[in-house]
Amino acid sequence: MRLLLTSDTHLPLRAKRLPDQLLAELPRADVVLHAGDWVDEATLDLLESRSRRLIGVYGNNDGPGLRARLPEVACASLGGLRFGVVHETGPAQGREARCAARFPDLDVLVFGHSHIPWDTTVPGGLRLLNPGSPTDRRRQPHCTYLTAAVADGVLTEVTLHRLPPRLPTP
């Protein structure tokens, strides 16, 4: 099973559209996970229409329309692993312990908010993944997203994709 992980798309505030490289991944993914801060419902509509399966949550910048359509936390069993998706996990300091305590039954937690890619495994086995943002790199050198594969209870091929800089729009 192939996964596409993204977050913090912030359309149309941080970019006018999703990057072509990310859009090209959609038909290859069995499941797309979006960890919130969509900002506009059109992005949710687009991903719903182009994804085989979409698991998404709302973020702190998402208004009532998105909050009515998405949960704050989503959980699903994928390829024998228990996944969770949430937008915010709090400051980096102490994140592992907080997430392990809040989500003791998960194998993988996908989160967003910081726009900073993250990949750690806490004692006890919980894997924490933040794909960064494909549209707003903030203090990072690149906009990013993640792909991964999962089968028979094993997460493999976790790959951080760095997007080329966007050309300024005239």
TORPA-4810 file (N, C-alpha, C, O; in nm, 3 decimals):
<nodes>
NODE_1_0.084_-0.117_0.000_0.000_0.000_0.000_0.089_0.124_0.000_0.178_0.138_0.084_M
NODE_2_0.064_0.214_-0.096_0.144_0.336_-0.109_0.070_0.453_-0.044_-0.050_0.472_-0.067_R
NODE_3_0.143_0.531_0.035_0.086_0.645_0.107_0.147_0.776_0.060_0.265_0.782_0.025_L
NODE_4_0.065_0.880_0.058_0.108_1.016_0.033_0.067_1.097_0.154_-0.051_1.101_0.190_L
NODE_5_0.165_1.164_0.218_0.139_1.242_0.338_0.169_1.389_0.310_0.275_1.423_0.260_L
NODE_6_0.073_1.474_0.344_0.091_1.618_0.325_0.020_1.692_0.437_-0.057_1.634_0.513_T
NODE_7_0.047_1.821_0.446_-0.013_1.904_0.549_0.007_2.049_0.513_0.087_2.082_0.425_S
NODE_8_-0.064_2.135_0.582_-0.040_2.280_0.576_-0.033_2.332_0.432_0.062_2.399_0.393_D
NODE_9_-0.137_2.300_0.356_-0.140_2.346_0.217_-0.173_2.495_0.207_-0.128_2.562_0.115_T
NODE_10_-0.251_2.547_0.300_-0.276_2.692_0.311_-0.314_2.759_0.180_-0.268_2.870_0.151_H
NODE_11_-0.399_2.693_0.100_-0.440_2.755_-0.027_-0.565_2.840_-0.006_-0.652_2.803_0.073_L
NODE_12_-0.577_2.949_-0.073_-0.484_3.011_-0.168_-0.394_3.117_-0.106_-0.343_3.205_-0.177_P
NODE_13_-0.372_3.110_0.025_-0.295_3.214_0.093_-0.145_3.205_0.068_-0.080_3.306_0.043_L
NODE_14_-0.089_3.085_0.075_0.056_3.067_0.062_0.099_3.029_-0.079_0.216_3.043_-0.115_R
NODE_15_0.004_2.981_-0.158_0.027_2.948_-0.299_-0.109_2.949_-0.365_-0.212_2.939_-0.298_A
NODE_16_-0.110_2.962_-0.495_-0.237_2.965_-0.569_-0.290_2.824_-0.597_-0.410_2.805_-0.614_K
NODE_17_-0.198_2.726_-0.602_-0.238_2.589_-0.633_-0.136_2.492_-0.575_-0.026_2.531_-0.537_R
NODE_18_-0.174_2.367_-0.568_-0.082_2.263_-0.522_0.025_2.240_-0.628_-0.003_2.251_-0.747_L
NODE_19_0.148_2.208_-0.586_0.255_2.183_-0.683_0.224_2.063_-0.773_0.164_1.965_-0.729_P
NODE_20_0.266_2.073_-0.898_0.244_1.965_-0.995_0.302_1.833_-0.947_0.241_1.728_-0.969_D
NODE_21_0.419_1.836_-0.883_0.483_1.713_-0.836_0.394_1.642_-0.733_0.382_1.519_-0.736_Q
NODE_22_0.333_1.718_-0.645_0.243_1.659_-0.546_0.118_1.604_-0.615_0.074_1.494_-0.584_L
NODE_23_0.060_1.680_-0.707_-0.059_1.634_-0.778_-0.031_1.506_-0.856_-0.118_1.419_-0.867_L
NODE_24_0.091_1.493_-0.911_0.128_1.373_-0.986_0.135_1.250_-0.896_0.120_1.137_-0.945_A
NODE_25_0.157_1.268_-0.767_0.162_1.155_-0.672_0.023_1.100_-0.640_0.011_0.984_-0.600_E
NODE_26_-0.081_1.181_-0.657_-0.215_1.138_-0.615_-0.260_1.007_-0.678_-0.307_0.920_-0.604_L
NODE_27_-0.248_0.988_-0.809_-0.295_0.860_-0.865_-0.209_0.740_-0.826_-0.252_0.626_-0.840_P
NODE_28_-0.089_0.765_-0.778_-0.001_0.654_-0.737_-0.028_0.609_-0.594_0.012_0.500_-0.554_R
NODE_29_-0.097_0.694_-0.517_-0.120_0.666_-0.375_-0.249_0.587_-0.354_-0.353_0.618_-0.413_A
NODE_30_-0.240_0.487_-0.271_-0.360_0.415_-0.230_-0.437_0.496_-0.125_-0.560_0.493_-0.119_D
NODE_31_-0.360_0.566_-0.042_-0.420_0.649_0.064_-0.343_0.781_0.072_-0.220_0.782_0.072_V
NODE_32_-0.418_0.891_0.079_-0.361_1.023_0.099_-0.399_1.067_0.240_-0.516_1.062_0.279_V
NODE_33_-0.298_1.110_0.318_-0.322_1.160_0.453_-0.286_1.308_0.455_-0.175_1.346_0.417_L
NODE_34_-0.379_1.393_0.501_-0.357_1.538_0.509_-0.378_1.580_0.653_-0.485_1.559_0.710_H
NODE_35_-0.273_1.640_0.713_-0.275_1.673_0.855_-0.317_1.818_0.882_-0.264_1.881_0.974_A
NODE_36_-0.412_1.870_0.805_-0.476_1.995_0.840_-0.412_2.122_0.789_-0.304_2.122_0.731_G
NODE_37_-0.484_2.232_0.812_-0.457_2.365_0.757_-0.467_2.363_0.605_-0.373_2.397_0.533_D
NODE_38_-0.584_2.324_0.560_-0.621_2.329_0.418_-0.645_2.473_0.378_-0.600_2.519_0.274_W
NODE_39_-0.719_2.545_0.465_-0.763_2.683_0.454_-0.884_2.698_0.361_-0.980_2.766_0.396_V
NODE_40_-0.882_2.635_0.243_-0.999_2.645_0.155_-1.060_2.508_0.129_-0.990_2.407_0.125_D
NODE_41_-1.190_2.507_0.111_-1.260_2.382_0.085_-1.231_2.327_-0.053_-1.245_2.207_-0.076_E
NODE_42_-1.190_2.413_-0.146_-1.160_2.367_-0.283_-1.045_2.266_-0.282_-1.045_2.173_-0.363_A
NODE_43_-0.948_2.283_-0.193_-0.837_2.187_-0.185_-0.887_2.053_-0.134_-0.846_1.948_-0.184_T
NODE_44_-0.975_2.054_-0.035_-1.035_1.930_0.012_-1.114_1.863_-0.101_-1.103_1.742_-0.121_L
NODE_45_-1.193_1.942_-0.173_-1.269_1.886_-0.286_-1.176_1.823_-0.390_-1.204_1.714_-0.439_D
NODE_46_-1.067_1.892_-0.422_-0.971_1.841_-0.520_-0.911_1.708_-0.476_-0.908_1.612_-0.553_L
NODE_47_-0.863_1.702_-0.352_-0.802_1.579_-0.304_-0.904_1.466_-0.292_-0.873_1.351_-0.320_L
NODE_48_-1.027_1.499_-0.251_-1.130_1.396_-0.245_-1.159_1.339_-0.385_-1.180_1.219_-0.400_E
NODE_49_-1.159_1.426_-0.486_-1.192_1.380_-0.621_-1.078_1.303_-0.688_-1.103_1.222_-0.777_S
NODE_50_-0.955_1.326_-0.645_-0.841_1.262_-0.711_-0.776_1.151_-0.629_-0.683_1.086_-0.677_R
NODE_51_-0.823_1.128_-0.508_-0.763_1.027_-0.421_-0.849_0.902_-0.416_-0.972_0.909_-0.416_S
NODE_52_-0.784_0.787_-0.413_-0.858_0.661_-0.392_-0.922_0.661_-0.254_-1.037_0.622_-0.235_R
NODE_53_-0.841_0.706_-0.157_-0.890_0.718_-0.020_-0.818_0.838_0.042_-0.697_0.851_0.030_R
NODE_54_-0.894_0.924_0.108_-0.839_1.042_0.173_-0.872_1.037_0.321_-0.986_1.017_0.360_L
NODE_55_-0.768_1.056_0.403_-0.786_1.068_0.547_-0.732_1.205_0.584_-0.613_1.232_0.568_I
NODE_56_-0.819_1.292_0.632_-0.777_1.427_0.664_-0.838_1.476_0.793_-0.937_1.421_0.842_G
NODE_57_-0.777_1.580_0.847_-0.825_1.646_0.968_-0.822_1.796_0.945_-0.759_1.845_0.851_V
NODE_58_-0.892_1.869_1.031_-0.884_2.015_1.022_-0.770_2.067_1.109_-0.728_2.002_1.205_Y
NODE_59_-0.720_2.185_1.072_-0.615_2.251_1.148_-0.663_2.382_1.207_-0.778_2.420_1.190_G
NODE_60_-0.574_2.450_1.276_-0.610_2.573_1.345_-0.649_2.687_1.251_-0.716_2.781_1.294_N
NODE_61_-0.610_2.681_1.124_-0.646_2.786_1.028_-0.768_2.749_0.943_-0.802_2.821_0.850_N
NODE_62_-0.832_2.639_0.975_-0.945_2.594_0.896_-1.076_2.642_0.959_-1.099_2.627_1.079_D
NODE_63_-1.160_2.700_0.874_-1.286_2.759_0.919_-1.398_2.660_0.938_-1.377_2.538_0.930_G
NODE_64_-1.518_2.713_0.963_-1.633_2.628_0.995_-1.668_2.527_0.886_-1.709_2.415_0.919_P
NODE_65_-1.654_2.563_0.758_-1.687_2.470_0.651_-1.601_2.345_0.655_-1.652_2.234_0.641_G
NODE_66_-1.469_2.363_0.673_-1.378_2.249_0.681_-1.398_2.172_0.811_-1.391_2.049_0.811_L
NODE_67_-1.423_2.243_0.920_-1.444_2.176_1.049_-1.572_2.092_1.048_-1.582_1.993_1.119_R
NODE_68_-1.669_2.133_0.967_-1.793_2.055_0.955_-1.770_1.926_0.876_-1.844_1.829_0.892_A
NODE_69_-1.669_1.925_0.790_-1.645_1.811_0.702_-1.534_1.717_0.751_-1.526_1.602_0.708_R
NODE_70_-1.450_1.765_0.842_-1.332_1.689_0.884_-1.326_1.679_1.036_-1.374_1.769_1.106_L
NODE_71_-1.269_1.571_1.088_-1.251_1.559_1.233_-1.123_1.628_1.280_-1.038_1.666_1.198_P
NODE_72_-1.109_1.645_1.409_-0.985_1.698_1.466_-0.877_1.590_1.467_-0.759_1.619_1.447_E
NODE_73_-0.916_1.466_1.489_-0.826_1.350_1.489_-0.891_1.241_1.406_-1.011_1.215_1.419_V
NODE_74_-0.813_1.178_1.321_-0.863_1.064_1.241_-0.772_0.944_1.265_-0.651_0.959_1.275_A
NODE_75_-0.832_0.827_1.273_-0.756_0.704_1.291_-0.802_0.600_1.190_-0.920_0.594_1.154_C
NODE_76_-0.707_0.518_1.143_-0.739_0.414_1.046_-0.634_0.305_1.053_-0.518_0.331_1.084_A
NODE_77_-0.676_0.184_1.023_-0.583_0.072_1.010_-0.544_0.061_0.864_-0.631_0.046_0.777_S
NODE_78_-0.414_0.068_0.837_-0.363_0.064_0.699_-0.249_-0.037_0.693_-0.147_-0.020_0.760_L
NODE_79_-0.265_-0.141_0.614_-0.161_-0.240_0.594_-0.113_-0.307_0.721_0.002_-0.349_0.731_G
NODE_80_-0.201_-0.317_0.818_-0.165_-0.382_0.943_-0.108_-0.288_1.049_-0.066_-0.334_1.155_G
NODE_81_-0.104_-0.157_1.021_-0.059_-0.058_1.119_-0.174_0.035_1.156_-0.262_0.063_1.075_L
NODE_82_-0.172_0.080_1.280_-0.273_0.175_1.328_-0.218_0.317_1.311_-0.122_0.355_1.377_R
NODE_83_-0.281_0.394_1.221_-0.240_0.531_1.191_-0.334_0.630_1.258_-0.453_0.605_1.273_F
NODE_84_-0.276_0.742_1.299_-0.354_0.855_1.345_-0.309_0.978_1.270_-0.193_0.988_1.229_G
NODE_85_-0.400_1.073_1.252_-0.368_1.200_1.189_-0.425_1.310_1.278_-0.540_1.303_1.320_V
NODE_86_-0.342_1.411_1.305_-0.382_1.525_1.388_-0.303_1.646_1.338_-0.196_1.630_1.280_V
NODE_87_-0.354_1.764_1.361_-0.281_1.881_1.313_-0.171_1.921_1.412_-0.053_1.923_1.377_H
NODE_88_-0.210_1.952_1.534_-0.114_2.006_1.631_-0.072_1.903_1.734_-0.153_1.823_1.783_E
NODE_89_0.058_1.906_1.768_0.110_1.820_1.875_0.185_1.901_1.980_0.242_1.844_2.072_T
NODE_90_0.185_2.034_1.966_0.253_2.120_2.062_0.400_2.139_2.027_0.445_2.097_1.920_G
NODE_91_0.474_2.204_2.116_0.615_2.233_2.090_0.700_2.108_2.068_0.666_1.999_2.117_P
NODE_92_0.809_2.125_1.994_0.900_2.012_1.967_0.952_1.952_2.098_0.963_1.830_2.111_A
NODE_93_0.984_2.038_2.194_1.032_1.992_2.325_0.924_1.908_2.392_0.817_1.960_2.422_Q
NODE_94_0.950_1.783_2.415_0.856_1.693_2.482_0.751_1.631_2.391_0.662_1.561_2.440_G
NODE_95_0.760_1.654_2.261_0.659_1.603_2.166_0.644_1.451_2.176_0.533_1.400_2.181_R
NODE_96_0.756_1.379_2.177_0.749_1.233_2.177_0.670_1.180_2.296_0.583_1.095_2.281_E
NODE_97_0.702_1.231_2.415_0.634_1.184_2.536_0.486_1.221_2.535_0.401_1.140_2.572_A
NODE_98_0.454_1.343_2.491_0.314_1.386_2.483_0.234_1.299_2.388_0.123_1.256_2.420_R
NODE_99_0.290_1.272_2.271_0.219_1.194_2.170_0.204_1.049_2.213_0.099_0.988_2.191_C
NODE_100_0.307_0.993_2.274_0.298_0.855_2.323_0.190_0.842_2.429_0.118_0.742_2.434_A
NODE_101_0.177_0.943_2.515_0.074_0.940_2.620_-0.066_0.962_2.561_-0.162_0.898_2.605_A
NODE_102_-0.078_1.052_2.464_-0.208_1.085_2.407_-0.259_0.978_2.311_-0.380_0.956_2.300_R
NODE_103_-0.167_0.910_2.241_-0.204_0.812_2.139_-0.139_0.677_2.165_-0.061_0.630_2.082_F
NODE_104_-0.168_0.613_2.279_-0.098_0.489_2.314_-0.130_0.370_2.224_-0.055_0.272_2.222_P
NODE_105_-0.239_0.376_2.150_-0.281_0.262_2.068_-0.239_0.274_1.922_-0.276_0.189_1.841_D
NODE_106_-0.162_0.379_1.886_-0.121_0.399_1.747_0.019_0.344_1.721_0.102_0.333_1.812_L
NODE_107_0.044_0.311_1.595_0.178_0.276_1.549_0.244_0.395_1.481_0.366_0.413_1.492_D
NODE_108_0.164_0.477_1.410_0.215_0.592_1.335_0.122_0.710_1.358_0.000_0.696_1.347_V
NODE_109_0.180_0.825_1.390_0.103_0.949_1.402_0.156_1.049_1.301_0.274_1.084_1.303_L
NODE_110_0.068_1.095_1.212_0.101_1.196_1.113_0.047_1.328_1.166_-0.070_1.337_1.202_V
NODE_111_0.133_1.430_1.171_0.091_1.559_1.223_0.145_1.672_1.137_0.229_1.649_1.049_F
NODE_112_0.097_1.790_1.160_0.136_1.907_1.082_0.168_2.025_1.171_0.234_2.010_1.274_G
NODE_113_0.121_2.142_1.131_0.126_2.269_1.203_0.259_2.344_1.194_0.258_2.463_1.165_H
NODE_114_0.370_2.279_1.216_0.499_2.350_1.223_0.559_2.379_1.086_0.644_2.467_1.073_S
NODE_115_0.515_2.307_0.984_0.573_2.313_0.848_0.716_2.259_0.846_0.787_2.278_0.747_H
NODE_116_0.757_2.194_0.952_0.893_2.140_0.963_0.887_1.988_0.956_0.823_1.925_1.041_I
NODE_117_0.951_1.928_0.856_0.950_1.782_0.847_1.005_1.718_0.975_1.098_1.769_1.038_P
NODE_118_0.945_1.604_1.011_0.981_1.536_1.136_0.965_1.388_1.115_0.867_1.344_1.055_W
NODE_119_1.061_1.309_1.164_1.052_1.164_1.156_1.129_1.106_1.273_1.252_1.098_1.271_D
NODE_120_1.056_1.066_1.376_1.119_1.002_1.491_1.034_0.883_1.534_0.916_0.873_1.502_T
NODE_121_1.097_0.794_1.609_1.026_0.683_1.672_1.052_0.692_1.821_1.167_0.700_1.865_T
NODE_122_0.945_0.692_1.898_0.957_0.708_2.043_0.978_0.572_2.108_0.944_0.469_2.050_V
NODE_123_1.034_0.571_2.229_1.040_0.445_2.302_0.898_0.388_2.312_0.804_0.460_2.346_P
NODE_124_0.883_0.263_2.284_0.751_0.203_2.278_0.703_0.184_2.136_0.607_0.111_2.112_G
NODE_125_0.771_0.250_2.039_0.747_0.221_1.899_0.664_0.319_1.818_0.658_0.304_1.696_G
NODE_126_0.599_0.419_1.879_0.519_0.513_1.801_0.608_0.593_1.706_0.704_0.657_1.750_L
NODE_127_0.575_0.591_1.577_0.649_0.667_1.475_0.575_0.798_1.454_0.455_0.799_1.428_R
NODE_128_0.647_0.909_1.464_0.592_1.042_1.444_0.642_1.097_1.311_0.762_1.103_1.288_L
NODE_129_0.548_1.137_1.224_0.584_1.188_1.092_0.515_1.321_1.066_0.393_1.332_1.079_L
NODE_130_0.592_1.421_1.029_0.538_1.548_0.983_0.591_1.568_0.842_0.713_1.573_0.822_N
NODE_131_0.502_1.580_0.741_0.549_1.596_0.604_0.596_1.736_0.567_0.638_1.758_0.454_P
NODE_132_0.589_1.831_0.660_0.619_1.969_0.625_0.504_2.026_0.545_0.390_1.984_0.562_G
NODE_133_0.534_2.122_0.458_0.430_2.184_0.375_0.474_2.189_0.230_0.589_2.224_0.202_S
NODE_134_0.385_2.155_0.137_0.420_2.163_-0.005_0.409_2.304_-0.062_0.446_2.328_-0.177_P
NODE_135_0.358_2.399_0.018_0.333_2.534_-0.033_0.395_2.646_0.050_0.406_2.758_0.001_T
NODE_136_0.434_2.618_0.175_0.485_2.723_0.264_0.599_2.667_0.348_0.577_2.604_0.451_D
NODE_137_0.721_2.692_0.301_0.838_2.629_0.364_0.878_2.692_0.497_0.958_2.636_0.571_R
NODE_138_0.823_2.808_0.526_0.858_2.883_0.648_1.009_2.892_0.663_1.076_2.947_0.576_R
NODE_139_1.063_2.840_0.771_1.208_2.853_0.797_1.288_2.737_0.739_1.404_2.718_0.775_R
NODE_140_1.227_2.660_0.649_1.293_2.545_0.590_1.349_2.581_0.452_1.301_2.675_0.389_Q
NODE_141_1.450_2.509_0.406_1.505_2.541_0.274_1.414_2.502_0.158_1.427_2.556_0.048_P
NODE_142_1.320_2.407_0.182_1.235_2.358_0.074_1.093_2.336_0.124_1.072_2.310_0.242_H
NODE_143_0.996_2.346_0.035_0.863_2.293_0.059_0.873_2.141_0.045_0.954_2.091_-0.034_C
NODE_144_0.792_2.066_0.120_0.809_1.922_0.125_0.676_1.847_0.139_0.573_1.906_0.171_T
NODE_145_0.682_1.717_0.113_0.577_1.622_0.145_0.646_1.487_0.162_0.765_1.474_0.132_Y
NODE_146_0.573_1.387_0.209_0.627_1.252_0.231_0.551_1.149_0.150_0.432_1.164_0.122_L
NODE_147_0.621_1.043_0.111_0.558_0.921_0.062_0.611_0.806_0.147_0.718_0.815_0.207_T
NODE_148_0.534_0.699_0.151_0.575_0.580_0.226_0.499_0.460_0.171_0.405_0.474_0.093_A
NODE_149_0.542_0.344_0.214_0.472_0.220_0.181_0.446_0.146_0.312_0.522_0.159_0.408_A
NODE_150_0.339_0.068_0.314_0.309_-0.012_0.432_0.250_-0.144_0.386_0.164_-0.150_0.298_V
NODE_151_0.299_-0.250_0.448_0.247_-0.385_0.420_0.282_-0.476_0.536_0.388_-0.466_0.596_A
NODE_152_0.190_-0.565_0.565_0.212_-0.666_0.669_0.263_-0.605_0.799_0.350_-0.661_0.865_D
NODE_153_0.209_-0.489_0.835_0.244_-0.427_0.961_0.379_-0.359_0.965_0.431_-0.332_1.073_G
NODE_154_0.436_-0.330_0.848_0.569_-0.266_0.843_0.561_-0.141_0.755_0.512_-0.147_0.642_V
NODE_155_0.609_-0.030_0.807_0.618_0.095_0.732_0.756_0.103_0.669_0.857_0.093_0.739_L
NODE_156_0.760_0.120_0.537_0.887_0.123_0.465_0.887_0.241_0.367_0.786_0.309_0.349_T
NODE_157_1.000_0.262_0.307_1.016_0.359_0.199_0.968_0.499_0.237_0.914_0.571_0.153_E
NODE_158_0.987_0.538_0.362_0.948_0.674_0.404_1.047_0.770_0.338_1.166_0.768_0.367_V
NODE_159_0.994_0.854_0.250_1.078_0.942_0.169_1.028_1.085_0.179_0.911_1.113_0.152_T
NODE_160_1.118_1.175_0.216_1.087_1.317_0.217_1.118_1.374_0.079_1.230_1.362_0.030_L
NODE_161_1.018_1.434_0.017_1.034_1.493_-0.116_1.047_1.643_-0.102_0.960_1.710_-0.046_H
NODE_162_1.157_1.696_-0.153_1.181_1.840_-0.153_1.137_1.897_-0.286_1.179_1.850_-0.392_R
NODE_163_1.053_1.997_-0.282_1.000_2.058_-0.404_1.091_2.170_-0.451_1.153_2.239_-0.370_L
NODE_164_1.099_2.189_-0.583_1.179_2.300_-0.635_1.115_2.434_-0.596_0.994_2.442_-0.574_P
NODE_165_1.198_2.539_-0.587_1.141_2.670_-0.552_1.037_2.712_-0.654_1.051_2.686_-0.774_P
NODE_166_0.933_2.777_-0.605_0.830_2.830_-0.694_0.879_2.956_-0.760_0.948_3.038_-0.699_R
NODE_167_0.844_2.971_-0.885_0.876_3.094_-0.955_0.776_3.201_-0.912_0.657_3.173_-0.894_L
NODE_168_0.823_3.325_-0.897_0.728_3.430_-0.858_0.622_3.448_-0.967_0.652_3.437_-1.086_P
NODE_169_0.500_3.474_-0.924_0.394_3.497_-1.019_0.395_3.645_-1.060_0.411_3.733_-0.976_T
NODE_170_0.378_3.670_-1.190_0.382_3.810_-1.237_0.263_3.889_-1.192_0.252_4.008_-1.223_P
</nodes>
